[in-house]
């Protein structure tokens, strides 16, 4: 009996730890941000009201709940600035994810088809940029893309341009920085999916008369879709809230929800409105996750 109780307690601990982790590091911070988003900004410390005092008793708690409202969400809904920031963030994230897929798929395919002895070296080369600070790598692109930077110097020396290109502080620079920074997150899931594929399937397709291009599109690509979806989500979700790259490479004209969130928190010191922006960004991010879960559920659902 004692052994059964210990085994049951052990199972409950193993199951409960992930839920405890989510409660402490996700649900609790989310509840705090949600409460802030329903508060009002004040010139005080802290810069929002009302403030919950657990020692105030039921009467204080009731007044606290009655003081919360959805005014900040109404402001988001009615202000074109936040709509533009959200739409721009989603558009930049979608385009960047597509570019990452176009660049990352051939690299991952080549890695998966390389000799087994070479694959660990190629994977290490993909991971190598992570050994350097993300901020330093983005700053390096400023030196490369600025008018007197390395890229323009090389193009002028090759005679491909007659005057320096204006790339820095444009959306082109933002796309370059994002593709560079997030490329490993696209390559690694794709490589994992492509490396597990059975090469005899392609040989069988060729034996049946399929050309290499047709075998690629009918066998390789469909079987690699889990890696495509995983890589797309790993890139799309953080890109939506990206702040560093648009701020350093995009200049003041690049409007993204991450920069808007930073501006509300630190420039305007409007914590309630900034929290409402954070909630809106979270909802934007949750949508592709829910879609992915539905796709995965249908994929693994037993066919009737």
Residue pairs with C-beta under 8 A, 6 or more apart in sequence:
30 282
33 275
33 278
33 279
34 275
34 279
35 52
35 68
36 48
36 271
36 272
36 275
37 72
37 73
37 272
37 273
37 275
37 276
37 278
37 279
38 68
38 69
38 70
38 72
38 272
39 48
39 49
39 50
39 67
39 68
39 271
39 272
39 275
40 48
40 49
40 50
40 67
40 69
40 71
40 272
41 47
41 48
41 269
41 270
41 271
41 272
41 273
42 48
42 49
46 271
47 269
47 270
47 271
48 271
48 272
49 67
50 63
50 64
50 67
50 68
52 61
52 64
53 60
56 64
72 272
72 273
72 275
72 276
73 276
73 279
73 280
75 82
75 273
75 276
76 82
76 273
76 276
76 277
76 280
81 260
82 257
82 260
82 277
82 280
84 255
85 255
85 256
85 257
85 259
85 260
86 257
86 280
86 281
86 284
88 254
88 255
88 256
88 257
89 240
89 241
89 242
89 256
89 257
89 258
89 281
89 284
90 240
90 284
92 171
92 174
92 175
92 178
92 239
92 246
92 256
93 235
93 236
93 239
93 240
93 242
94 236
95 175
96 175
96 178
96 179
96 182
96 235
96 239
97 186
97 232
97 235
97 236
97 239
99 175
99 179
100 178
100 179
100 182
100 183
100 185
100 186
100 231
100 235
101 186
101 228
101 231
101 232
103 179
103 183
103 186
104 183
104 186
104 187
104 190
104 231
105 190
105 224
105 228
107 126
107 183
107 187
108 186
108 187
108 188
108 190
108 191
108 194
108 227
109 190
109 194
109 220
111 119
111 122
111 123
111 126
111 187
111 191
111 194
111 195
112 119
112 191
112 194
112 195
112 197
113 194
114 122
119 195
123 188
123 191
126 183
126 184
126 187
126 188
126 191
127 184
127 188
129 137
129 184
130 184
134 181
134 244
135 244
137 180
137 181
138 177
138 181
138 244
138 245
138 248
138 249
139 248
141 173
141 176
141 177
141 180
141 248
141 249
142 149
142 168
142 248
142 249
143 149
143 150
144 150
144 151
145 151
145 167
145 168
145 173
145 176
145 249
146 152
146 168
147 164
147 165
147 166
147 168
148 164
149 168
151 165
151 167
152 161
152 164
152 165
152 167
155 161
155 165
156 162
156 164
167 173
167 176
168 249
168 251
169 249
169 250
169 251
169 252
169 253
170 250
170 251
170 253
171 250
171 254
173 249
173 250
174 245
174 246
174 249
174 250
174 254
176 249
177 245
177 248
177 249
178 239
178 242
178 245
181 245
182 234
182 235
182 238
182 239
185 231
185 234
185 235
186 231
186 232
186 234
186 235
187 231
188 231
189 226
189 227
189 228
189 230
189 231
189 234
190 224
190 227
190 228
190 231
191 227
192 227
193 223
193 224
193 225
193 226
193 227
193 228
193 230
194 220
194 224
194 227
197 220
197 223
197 224
201 219
201 223
202 212
202 215
202 219
202 220
205 214
205 215
205 218
205 219
206 212
206 215
210 218
229 292
229 295
233 288
233 289
233 292
236 288
237 285
237 288
237 289
240 257
240 258
240 281
240 284
240 285
241 257
241 258
241 261
241 281
241 285
242 256
242 258
243 256
243 258
243 259
243 261
243 262
246 254
246 256
246 258
246 259
247 259
247 262
250 256
257 277
257 280
257 281
257 284
258 281
260 277
261 274
261 277
261 278
261 281
264 270
264 271
264 273
264 274
264 277
265 271
265 274
268 274
